[in-house]
């Protein structure tokens, strides 16, 4: 191969690499556009994820040290109860990443999981979501998120039932 041909080939390869990189950047950035402020009610998982992170940072930032292990959830705060209720709603998401972040946020904010695992089958997740809804109703939550009313929840399992 002559030096001139080798130079042209290198220039073409370099140009092709730039085009591929530019296409990837535009594609990735185009897929990352989300609404602001973050919104639990958005149908888009990136917006829901941003809302989850914003809720945790409002009350108990991830940067906080373990020295705050005596932290008590502010159940008297209506915005806190609303955010927790929306996190419970997001446990029902079709997106496993949203479900995972929602349960991790609930664990961080409330210190409870109620048996919820993001990767469990829907039947197991539904039981845990009903337990979460019961938990919120017991704390007087009657907010605007689409949680089922206490009367529509399945009965709590008896102590001997497992």
C-alpha positions as CSV (number, residue, x, y, z in Angstrom):
1,X,0.0,0.0,0.0
2,X,1.4,3.4,-0.9
3,X,1.8,6.1,1.7
4,X,-0.8,8.3,0.0
5,X,-3.4,5.5,0.0
6,X,-2.5,4.7,3.7
7,X,-3.0,8.4,4.6
8,X,-6.4,8.5,2.8
9,X,-7.5,5.3,4.5
10,X,-6.5,6.7,7.9
11,X,-8.4,9.9,7.2
12,X,-11.5,7.9,6.2
13,X,-11.3,5.8,9.3
14,X,-10.9,8.8,11.5
15,X,-13.9,10.5,9.8
16,X,-16.0,7.4,10.2
17,X,-15.1,7.2,13.9
18,X,-16.1,10.9,14.4
19,X,-19.5,10.2,12.7
20,X,-20.1,7.2,14.9
21,X,-19.2,9.1,18.1
22,X,-21.3,12.1,17.0
23,X,-24.3,9.8,16.3
24,X,-24.0,8.1,19.6
25,X,-23.7,11.4,21.5
26,X,-26.8,12.8,19.8
27,X,-28.7,9.6,20.4
28,X,-27.8,9.3,24.0
29,X,-28.4,13.0,24.8
30,X,-31.6,12.9,22.9
31,X,-32.8,10.0,25.0
32,X,-31.8,11.8,28.2
33,X,-34.0,14.8,27.9
34,X,-36.5,14.9,30.7
35,X,-39.0,17.2,32.3
36,X,-38.0,19.6,35.0
37,X,-38.9,19.7,37.8
38,X,-38.9,15.9,38.3
39,X,-42.3,14.5,38.3
40,X,-43.6,11.2,39.9
41,X,-46.6,11.3,37.6
42,X,-44.6,11.4,34.3
43,X,-44.9,8.2,32.2
44,X,-41.2,8.4,31.4
45,X,-38.9,6.3,33.6
46,X,-36.1,9.0,33.5
47,X,-38.5,11.6,34.9
48,X,-39.6,9.2,37.6
49,X,-36.0,8.3,38.5
50,X,-35.2,12.0,38.8
51,X,-38.3,12.5,41.1
52,X,-37.2,9.6,43.3
53,X,-33.7,11.0,43.7
54,X,-35.1,14.5,44.4
55,X,-37.4,13.1,47.1
56,X,-34.6,11.4,48.9
57,X,-32.4,14.4,48.7
58,X,-35.1,16.6,50.1
59,X,-35.3,14.6,53.3
60,X,-32.2,12.5,53.7
61,X,-29.5,13.0,51.1
62,X,-27.4,10.0,50.1
63,X,-24.3,12.1,51.0
64,X,-25.4,12.0,54.7
65,X,-23.2,9.9,56.9
66,X,-24.2,6.9,58.9
67,X,-24.1,9.1,62.0
68,X,-27.7,10.0,61.2
69,X,-28.8,6.5,61.7
70,X,-31.2,7.8,64.4
71,X,-33.1,9.7,61.8
72,X,-36.8,9.7,62.2
73,X,-39.2,10.0,59.2
74,X,-41.2,13.3,59.4
75,X,-44.6,11.6,59.3
76,X,-46.3,14.9,60.4
77,X,-45.1,16.5,57.1
78,X,-47.8,16.2,54.4
79,X,-45.2,16.6,51.5
80,X,-43.2,13.8,53.1
81,X,-46.2,11.5,53.3
82,X,-47.1,12.4,49.7
83,X,-43.6,11.6,48.4
84,X,-43.6,8.3,50.3
85,X,-47.0,7.5,48.8
86,X,-45.8,8.2,45.3
87,X,-42.7,6.0,45.9
88,X,-45.1,3.2,46.8
89,X,-47.1,3.9,43.6
90,X,-43.8,3.6,41.6
91,X,-43.2,0.1,43.1
92,X,-45.9,-0.9,40.6
93,X,-43.9,0.5,37.6
94,X,-43.3,-1.7,34.5
95,X,-39.7,-0.5,34.6
96,X,-37.6,-2.7,36.9
97,X,-35.0,0.2,37.4
98,X,-37.8,2.5,38.7
99,X,-39.1,-0.2,41.0
100,X,-35.5,-0.8,42.3
101,X,-34.9,2.9,43.0
102,X,-38.3,3.4,44.6
103,X,-37.8,0.5,47.1
104,X,-34.3,1.7,47.9
105,X,-35.6,5.2,48.5
106,X,-38.4,3.9,50.7
107,X,-35.8,1.9,52.7
108,X,-33.7,5.0,53.1
109,X,-36.6,7.3,54.0
110,X,-38.8,5.0,56.1
111,X,-36.5,2.1,57.0
112,X,-39.0,-0.5,55.7
113,X,-39.3,-2.8,52.7
114,X,-42.5,-4.8,53.6
115,X,-41.1,-7.8,51.6
116,X,-40.9,-5.9,48.3
117,X,-38.2,-7.0,45.9
118,X,-38.1,-5.2,42.5
119,X,-37.3,-8.4,40.6
120,X,-40.1,-10.6,42.1
121,X,-43.0,-11.7,40.1
122,X,-46.0,-9.3,40.0
123,X,-48.1,-11.4,42.4
124,X,-45.4,-11.1,45.1
125,X,-44.9,-7.4,44.4
126,X,-48.7,-6.8,44.6
127,X,-48.8,-8.3,48.1
128,X,-46.0,-6.1,49.2
129,X,-47.5,-3.0,47.6
130,X,-50.8,-3.7,49.4
131,X,-48.8,-3.9,52.7
132,X,-47.2,-0.6,51.9
133,X,-50.6,1.0,51.3
134,X,-51.9,-0.5,54.6
135,X,-48.8,0.9,56.3
136,X,-49.5,4.4,55.0
137,X,-53.2,4.3,55.8
138,X,-52.2,3.3,59.4
139,X,-50.2,6.5,59.6
140,X,-53.2,8.5,58.5
141,X,-52.2,9.0,54.9
142,X,-55.2,10.2,52.8
143,X,-53.3,12.0,50.1
144,X,-53.9,12.5,46.4
145,X,-51.7,9.7,45.0
146,X,-53.4,6.7,43.4
147,X,-53.1,4.4,46.4
148,X,-56.1,2.1,47.0
149,X,-58.4,3.1,49.8
150,X,-57.9,1.1,53.0
151,X,-61.2,-0.7,52.5
152,X,-60.1,-2.1,49.1
153,X,-56.9,-3.6,50.5
154,X,-56.7,-7.3,51.0
155,X,-56.9,-8.3,54.7
156,X,-53.7,-8.4,56.6
157,X,-52.4,-12.0,57.0
158,X,-53.1,-13.6,60.4
159,X,-50.2,-14.2,62.7
160,X,-50.3,-18.0,62.0
161,X,-50.7,-17.6,58.2
162,X,-47.5,-17.7,56.2
